[in-house]
Amino acid sequence: MSGVWVFKNGVVRLVENPGDCHGRKMLIHVSSNDIITSYAILERKLSSLGWERYYDDPSLLQFHKRSTVHLISLPKDFNKFKSIHMYDIVVKNRNEFQVRDM
């Protein structure tokens, strides 16, 4: 018996081909149920939540919220926008965004 044990939705199961369990992720804006497919969409959603764009580093897309110490730093190229960046947005905006499997 070989494979990887995967814990999902409270259930543990053995996946024999672990590549099958690592699908692409997508960032969802919860209240509108919009899929974030570009930085333009993300910037509009973050702006409506009080986030402001920072222009200090030309290699990154950065957002700051004045009422917090949080800073969201994203790669300039949306094709390099990975699940780790999505989870960073989710953690800093509780109940506003979710990461889901495609």
C-alpha positions in Angstrom: 0.0 0.0 0.0 1.7 3.2 -1.2 0.5 6.7 -1.7 -0.2 9.8 0.3 -2.7 10.2 3.1 -4.9 13.3 2.4 -7.0 15.0 5.0 -9.9 16.9 3.4 -13.3 18.0 4.8 -12.7 16.0 8.0 -12.0 12.8 6.2 -8.7 11.0 5.8 -8.1 8.9 2.7 -5.3 7.3 0.9 -4.5 8.7 -2.5 -2.4 6.2 -4.6 -1.5 8.9 -7.2 -0.9 12.0 -5.2 -0.7 14.2 -8.3 -4.4 13.7 -8.7 -5.2 15.5 -5.4 -3.3 18.7 -6.2 -5.6 20.5 -8.6 -5.4 24.2 -9.4 -6.8 26.6 -6.9 -8.9 29.7 -7.4 -9.6 32.7 -5.2 -13.3 33.5 -4.7 -14.8 36.8 -3.4 -17.4 35.3 -1.1 -20.1 38.0 -1.0 -20.3 38.3 -4.8 -19.2 34.8 -5.6 -16.8 36.2 -8.2 -13.7 34.3 -9.2 -10.6 36.5 -9.1 -9.2 36.1 -12.6 -7.0 39.2 -12.8 -5.3 41.7 -10.6 -7.7 44.4 -11.8 -10.6 42.5 -10.3 -8.7 41.8 -7.1 -7.6 45.4 -6.8 -11.3 46.5 -7.0 -12.3 44.0 -4.3 -9.5 45.0 -2.0 -10.0 48.7 -2.5 -13.7 48.3 -1.5 -12.4 46.7 1.7 -10.1 49.6 2.6 -6.9 48.3 1.1 -4.6 50.9 -0.6 -2.1 50.2 -3.4 1.6 50.7 -2.5 4.0 51.6 -5.4 7.3 51.3 -3.5 8.6 48.1 -5.2 8.2 48.0 -9.0 8.6 44.2 -9.0 5.6 43.6 -6.7 2.0 44.5 -6.5 1.5 45.6 -2.9 -1.6 46.6 -0.8 -1.7 48.1 2.7 -4.7 48.7 5.0 -4.2 51.8 7.2 -6.0 50.3 10.2 -3.7 47.4 10.4 0.0 46.4 10.0 -0.9 44.0 7.2 0.8 44.2 3.8 -0.2 42.0 0.9 2.7 41.4 -1.6 2.0 39.7 -4.9 4.1 38.9 -7.9 3.7 41.5 -10.7 2.8 38.8 -13.2 -0.7 37.3 -12.5 0.5 34.0 -14.0 2.8 33.7 -10.9 -0.1 34.2 -8.5 -0.1 31.0 -6.5 -2.1 29.5 -3.7 0.2 30.8 -1.0 -0.7 34.3 -2.2 -4.4 33.4 -2.2 -4.2 32.1 1.4 -2.4 35.3 2.5 -5.3 37.4 1.1 -7.8 35.0 2.9 -6.1 35.3 6.2 -5.9 39.1 6.1 -9.5 39.4 4.9 -11.5 36.9 7.0 -14.9 36.0 5.7 -14.3 38.0 2.5 -12.4 35.5 0.3 -12.0 31.7 0.0 -9.6 29.5 -1.8 -11.3 26.6 -3.7 -10.3 23.8 -5.9 -11.1 24.3 -9.6 
